[in-house]
Amino acid sequence: MSTAAGRTKHAEAILGPELHTRLSLTKVLVVGAGGIGCELLKTLVLTGFTQITLLDLDTIDLSNLNRQFLFRTKDVKKPKSITAARAASSFNPNVKIDPIFGNIKAEEYDIDWFKGFGVVLNALDNLDARRHVNRMCMAAGVPLVESGTAGYLGQVQPLVKDATECFDCIPKPTPKSFPVCTIRSTPSQPIHCIVWSKSYLMGQLFGRDEDAGETSELDEAENNGENVEEIANLRKEAQSFSRVRAAIRSYSPNSTSTADQNNDPAKLAFQKIFSADIQNLLNMGDMWKHREPPVPLDYDQIISGTFILDKQGSSKAKEERNRINGASSLNGTGNKKTAEKVVMKDQRKLTLKENLMLFNTSVQSLSMRLSTSQVQTIEFDKDDEDTLDFVTAASNLRSAAYGIEGKSKWEVKEMAGNIIPAIATTNAIIAGLIVLQALNLLRASPSARPSPSEPVNATTATPSSSSTVASSASADYSLLRNVHIQLKPSVPLSSVTCSSPNPNCGVCRDVYTLVRCDRTQTTLRDVVQGVLGWTSGQSQNREGAIENGQSQNGNRNENENGSNDDDDEVNDGSERKEISVYEDKRILVDPDWDDNLDRTLDSLNVGRGKFISIVDEEGDWETVQVVIGELPASHPSTASPYILPCPLPKLVKRKKIKPLVPSVPSTPPPRLSLKRSLPTDADDGDVMIIDGHNGNGRTRDGDGEGQRALKKPRLGAYDSQRDAKTTTPTMDVTSPSKRKRLEEDGLVLMDGPGEVDEFEEDVIVIDDD
Amino acid sequence: MDPAEFTEEEQGRYDRQIRLWGIEAQQRMRNATILVVKLKGTATETIKNIVLAGIGKLILVDADDVEEVDLGAGFFFCDDDVGKKRVDAAKARIENLNPLVTVEIIPNFDVLDNQNFESTVNGVDLVCITDWDRDDLIRLNNICRRSRKPFYAGGTYGLLGYIFCDLLDHKYISPDRSSPKDAQKNVQVTASYSPLQDALRHQWSALSKRQTKELRPASVFAILSLWQFQSARNRLPLGTQDIDELQQTADALVSGADVNKQVLTTVPRSLIESVAMTAPHEFSPVCAIVGGLLAQDILKTLAAREPPIANFLTFDGNTGGASVCRLSMP
């Protein structure tokens, strides 16, 4: 289609004709069509990128419209990716945007698929997906620009395997969690009660039927001779939940018979949870020796207005109790004596009676949904008014019983829904910065060009990194910058050079390779020994000769020229080392247990796109990550059921981890932790209850057969041992070159404390997280 | 409209930002009328952001027609709009961003004449002039000052961008971030701004080497030299033939402002070259960043929360960094 020729004139003048031409030849993957994604898509299209794949699994919500400017009210509930692609296409008719309404973690988005892109741009809102995309990009050797925003703050970070650090080189803060006792028995803060009602009570009342499981667990406990009385107590508790659950599921609002009224699920639930269960807890006298005991709530007295909470406590606690009792108080109904000028409906705190009424109506609404529709369970969703009302009311009632401050529905929504404030401006700035860094990635490798014969459709692209920016050996990454929006008035956008990879990173230091195979016919041994080049001499195999000689022969042919002899390599087929093999956190093989070696990948539940990790027990090599790919359609059925990589992956000697002392220059690069704090995200802050029973028990996922319980966490990005070492702060600014580099980055180094005063509040503090 | 009432639609639409800046700030934005002059890339981004945020009314001034090159950063325009008045082409698309915002267009620049501008300014709460020349910015700034209206100017030159503001004596609430999060106090602050003509006379003598360096003076003087060049030649630099003159202009400004000589005596040739070659061009990512920073600052000023820019921001797209100098401000 011919369109206005002047459209690209400005961009060409700024980029130069060579770079500008490459924009339209570079396939770009944008992961996420939300706040950053909408802005990014617009900026990419206007800049001159014309081959864009946009993936998002979400649909549009009204609360997106304050910043996701490609969406309108009429688009609410439509898929973000498709809607955004259509809207942004209108900015430039020459652009082809390929929207995908799906999950980036789905198996079809495998290594081959990632390799079809020249650059990947993350516009994500959760840690899990970020780490996944980072790993895929490291494995595929595709450069990635990572980004994040939270309120006024944001950051952009270009990531290139072996050239810069990767997303997992710096450990990320783990989600906040609470001990199970605090949640179940001894809450002391509003968030404890909110987590309890969202994660525990919602499930007990409206979730899957867990009584069966719990009962059998209790049977087992009894057989094992545990405290009979306590078990009886827990059984009773489970029983009374089952009565409430039954009432919920047979709820009929129109019924007038007394039998049904006695079966009102809201009242039954209330009396069990806020009266009987609390009464039971009070019987455990030891628990309340050193803390204030809770007060059981009385349903009928609250309804009639005769129930008064009158515990002792601080004046603030009394004020709160006055408020919730419904007496005149701050923020009370119709009470405007305070300075609170503008208040939205949901920002008002409810009285005890109002909370009870809200509890009733929400339980009834949820019960209706379970008793009249096909839905079997209802989970908390911050945008589902009934569940939000329920969690608000239940957590406030629990708070009242425990003398804890109540929260408004507005506040509960934010706390239970892990809402991160988000605005258009931050997203627009970050999107612009992402594109500037993507351009720097293109500039870094002027020789890299996509081959003209490459298929246009990325999803059918054959594995080839020819269009990948990082593939150029002469790449110059000195232009890349990590950029942060910060609150510092004199430097609102800080731009610093990228750090080198963390030598102890459990993601980007690994060696990645691909094995294409028929998983029903390929054994774990085929893959592991094939990749390690252990297929020639059979005698050295501890378990004796390798059985599938035929496939060995088959792949040896494809394996010619596979040898290599760089100094760093140790894959001499004659040297066999003790190894363990993992799939994610599952142990498949360890030196004393190799029963799984002769099982097929399929029977081990190792699917397409999964990573098989081969770990050297002695720690001499970096871990080898084998990605399991599909056989090409053209693969003859008579040939070997698997294709080993050619050449075989180079095994890389692990750099010995030394204690990091300040006198060792340049390992690792200085970390400016102030600029590294990752914006928290919706999913990151999710609250988890740590259940003491299971420990970290990574239990059976998949078919579970042939697995072993995890002995110790040895591998993976969050290898705790490695992390512990990498977090040691080192800040060597004694060398003049380092000092110069930091100063070029805009970091002002002070020679002594005396210099501080002239900076006032604008001093950057290093490693002060 | 009852100021205390936010409709369900407003609550739903603005939820994520009210959680950031509070309901009162939202209400101040809703009550504000903003005048934006000239609809190029910087204004396009700025307008998108302030309209999404929910200002009350936008008055948009531009007399020119949409050209093909405007499609490079102007996402309110499409191919069919080439030849139409910019404001006419953009109006419906701006309204579409947020139906709660009123959009008024003025399709001529007569409104900028001294007499007209004064009366126009009296009817608005804040003025934002984009991609304009220095001498006229000084004039318009002075008129705003007489009417006691906050004044913003912003624009881009290729990979460079700037924001200047004169907020008179601006009172705002600033959260004291030094105290622990749950016991955070708000502090009321008043900042006294300078008009552009005074700001341009700023002397850097008082700054130490480090303070000077932190402000990345090269990009500051690159912008100031462009302004000077444009004032002298009545046009922006057009390429290689203007490099030497721009370099001399920049270096004269550097020495005239008494910049610490250990940090900067001459603006790097590479930067001058890049500016001379690209100044008349606009680039979408740079517009997005400068327009994002500009809109955010306008919203901060309206909300009277958080410290706004004080008072001259420069952005350099070569590095992605931005710094803010206090030009003739205490």
Interface residues (C-beta under 8 A of the other chain):
Chain A: T3 A4 A5 G6 R7 T8 K9 H10 A11 A13 I14 E39 K42 T43 L46 T47 L62 S63 L65 N66 R67 F69 R72 T73 S90 F91 N92 P93 G151 Y152 V156 K341 V342 V343 M344 K345 D346 Q347 E414 I419 I420 P421 A422 I423 A424 T425 T426 N427 A428 I429 A431 G432 L433 V435 L436 Q437 L439 R481 V483 L487 P489 S490 V491 P492 L493 S494 S495 E743 G746 V748 E755 E758 F759 E761
Chain B: P3 A4 F6 E9 Q11 G12 R13 Y14 D15 R16 Q17 I18 R19 L20 I23 E24 Q27 E45 K48 N49 L52 A53 G54 E67 E68 V69 L71 G72 A73 F75 C78 D79 V82 N96 L97 N98 P99 G158 L159 R177 S178 S208 R210 Q211 K213 E214 L215 R216 M277 T278 H281 E282 F283 S284 P285 V286 C287 A288 I289 G291 G292 L293 A295 Q296 L299 E306 P307 I309 A310 L313 F315 G317 T319 G320 G321 A322 S323 V324 C325
